[in-house]
Amino acid sequence: MIYGYARCSTNEKLQDINRQVRELKQQGATDKTIYLEYESGMKENRAELLKLLDIIKPGDTIVATEVSRITRSTKQLCDIIETAKDKHIKLVLGSFIVDCSKELDPMTEGMLKMMGVFSELERNMISQRVKSGMENAKAKGKTIGRPATTPDDIPSIFYRHYPKYQKGEINKKEFSRLCDLSYPTIYKYIHLVEG
């Protein structure tokens, strides 16, 4: 059986995972055998990856578009390699094939671990650049993060239904549905308007 694993760090609204899915299907995975995850590659207990590693059987294959999709942690990659060796499966990570259905040669294992080191290094460098950029922006007096919401930023649909909420004709949940806004957003807007 060929299983696919696709991962993005943020949710589907912010990052498109479909390119990975297309590539996994080209390698033989299907909609039923592809596991999708929206988590950091450094997070250890990712639900979908754990499910996948639990379900695989000897002779199966796990396909990912690159090492960094499986993990950005060298330690976790070593754990995954051990699982692959124990379960005698094949890992296809981009163009790199690691066949653990038979004895894994030391050169292949070493190369894979080096790829893991570089993946973790890349993630740490990106994180460091972001922090440095934020510190630089703060030093120049720029505001970091999302600007504060003011009553003028609240959409007009909120104000249209707000009198009904004030009179007790609708509760927050109904208010949220009428405005097509999330419950936390409605709660924030009410708090902002009512001070």
PyMOL commands that set and color helices and strands:
alter all, ss='L'
color gray80, all
select helices_A, chain A and resi 18-26+47-55+67-70+74-87+106-139+151-153+156-166+172-179+183-194
alter helices_A, ss='H'
color red, helices_A
select strands_A, chain A and resi 2-8+34-38+61-64+90-93+96-99
alter strands_A, ss='S'
color yellow, strands_A
deselect
rebuild
show_as cartoon
